[in-house]
Amino acid sequence: GRVSPALASLSHVLRLERSRRTGIVFPLQKLERYLAPGTDTARFHIFEPELGALQRAEELFRSDRGHPIDYVSSAVRMDHVPPPALPEVCFIGRSNVGKSSLIRALFSLAPEVEVRVSKTPGHTKKMNFFKVGKYFTLVDMPGYGYRAPQDFVEMVEAYLQERRNLKRTFLLVDGVVGLQKTDHIAVEMLEEFGIPYVMVLTKIDRAPRGLLLKNVLGIHEFVKEKTQGCFPQLFLVSSVEFSGVHLLRCFVAHVTGNLPAVETS
């Protein structure tokens, strides 16, 4: 199996000097110092867990004999999906947004879990289900936009409307290009169905700081003005540098009911 990269583990990150450590665990906080004085940053600090919560979440994503993390199955129709036994989260986004790479980064402490990452956009054609012990299920959805499967709309709409154990949908947006027309369509769908969701800005290692700041502020404003079901805080991630991955693990643990509430306040 693959060997997990050093920064996938919180213990390695904590050994770094403070500025770099903050940049990896809380990338929004690192970005905050470059904002103009007086900018409202309340939305940067809504989900700010303590170290204990981050460590507890990491344990959920670390497999062992008593806590297996497994690919369960794939499905193209709702009558093929696994039974809704556990709390569930799903990840959706444009075909080239880096969704499978992010899921692989989240599962990097369980390197035996096979998350296929392709250089070809639109590689994921089915709903892929991963079971995290007895705690929750994570679903990798097909990408929308370029090379999306023909039955994408029917597949995804049916899942979002019918999956009663779905706790949160993670809508991935490319950090370099920001919100695109197809992302707006996805937002409209989630809003129409009343599905609670959160936006995740991917590939932040590829975006120059000024562009990243512009996209973050623009999306925060969009969420504030145009959405009702979206979590107010944006999550920033890099699957290459592991920035934001530890925080995202913690948020997944939180929304699936696997963290004591006091640890995340």
Rosetta blueprint (number, residue, H / E / L):
1 G L
2 R L
3 V L
4 S L
5 P L
6 A H
7 L H
8 A H
9 S L
10 L H
11 S H
12 H H
13 V H
14 L L
15 R L
16 L L
17 E L
18 R H
19 S H
20 R H
21 R H
22 T H
23 G H
24 I H
25 V H
26 F L
27 P H
28 L H
29 Q H
30 K H
31 L H
32 E H
33 R L
34 Y L
35 L L
36 A L
37 P L
38 G L
39 T L
40 D L
41 T L
42 A H
43 R H
44 F H
45 H L
46 I L
47 F L
48 E L
49 P L
50 E L
51 L H
52 G H
53 A H
54 L H
55 Q H
56 R H
57 A H
58 E H
59 E H
60 L H
61 F L
62 R L
63 S L
64 D E
65 R L
66 G L
67 H E
68 P L
69 I E
70 D E
71 Y E
72 V E
73 S E
74 S E
75 A E
76 V L
77 R L
78 M H
79 D H
80 H H
81 V L
82 P L
83 P L
84 P L
85 A L
86 L L
87 P L
88 E E
89 V E
90 C E
91 F E
92 I E
93 G E
94 R E
95 S L
96 N L
97 V L
98 G L
99 K H
100 S H
101 S H
102 L H
103 I H
104 R H
105 A H
106 L H
107 F L
108 S L
109 L L
110 A L
111 P L
112 E L
113 V L
114 E L
115 V L
116 R L
117 V L
118 S L
119 K L
120 T L
121 P L
122 G L
123 H L
124 T L
125 K L
126 K L
127 M E
128 N E
129 F E
130 F E
131 K E
132 V E
133 G L
134 K L
135 Y L
136 F E
137 T E
138 L E
139 V E
140 D E
141 M L
142 P L
143 G L
144 Y E
145 G L
146 Y L
147 R L
148 A L
149 P L
150 Q L
151 D L
152 F H
153 V H
154 E H
155 M H
156 V H
157 E H
158 A H
159 Y H
160 L H
161 Q H
162 E H
163 R L
164 R L
165 N L
166 L E
167 K E
168 R E
169 T E
170 F E
171 L E
172 L E
173 V E
174 D E
175 G L
176 V L
177 V L
178 G L
179 L L
180 Q L
181 K H
182 T H
183 D H
184 H H
185 I H
186 A H
187 V H
188 E H
189 M H
190 L H
191 E H
192 E H
193 F H
194 G L
195 I L
196 P L
197 Y E
198 V E
199 M E
200 V E
201 L E
202 T E
203 K L
204 I H
205 D H
206 R H
207 A L
208 P L
209 R H
210 G H
211 L H
212 L H
213 L H
214 K H
215 N H
216 V H
217 L H
218 G H
219 I H
220 H H
221 E H
222 F H
223 V H
224 K H
225 E H
226 K H
227 T L
228 Q L
229 G L
230 C E
231 F L
232 P L
233 Q L
234 L L
235 F E
236 L E
237 V L
238 S L
239 S L
240 V L
241 E L
242 F L
243 S L
244 G L
245 V H
246 H H
247 L H
248 L H
249 R H
250 C H
251 F H
252 V H
253 A H
254 H H
255 V H
256 T L
257 G L
258 N L
259 L L
260 P L
261 A H
262 V H
263 E H
264 T H
265 S L
